[in-house]
Amino acid sequence: MPAPVRTVALTADGQAVTDRYLSAISDWFADALAGWTAKDRGDLTRLLGRMVDDLTGHLAAELRD
């Protein structure tokens, strides 16, 4: 039997912390990849998408078994 669904929400302080964290991470990645060519960034995006798809499929198969 599935567990009951619960809804949660961030407080205003929690949202502010999340926003600061995401901004810092975004800035960090932008700085780290600043010297990459558009092709390299595109390849990274494509390969990360492929990895996510493969991992998602693998997990789904594990959960079915």
C-alpha positions, 0 to 999 in steps of 0.5 A, spaced: 500 500 500 502 506 498 504 511 503 500 517 504 502 523 500 504 529 504 505 536 502 510 541 504 512 548 503 518 552 505 518 558 509 520 565 507 527 564 510 527 557 507 526 560 500 531 565 501 536 560 503 534 556 497 535 562 493 542 564 495 544 557 494 542 556 487 544 563 485 551 561 488 551 554 485 549 557 478 555 563 479 560 557 480 558 553 474 558 559 470 565 561 472 568 554 472 565 553 464 566 560 462 572 558 458 569 552 454 566 552 447 559 552 445 560 545 442 563 543 449 558 546 453 553 542 448 556 536 449 556 536 456 549 538 456 547 532 451 551 527 455 549 529 462 542 528 459 543 521 456 546 519 463 540 521 467 536 518 462 540 511 463 540 512 470 532 513 470 531 507 466 536 503 470 532 505 477 525 504 474 528 497 472 530 495 479 524 498 482 520 493 477 524 487 479 
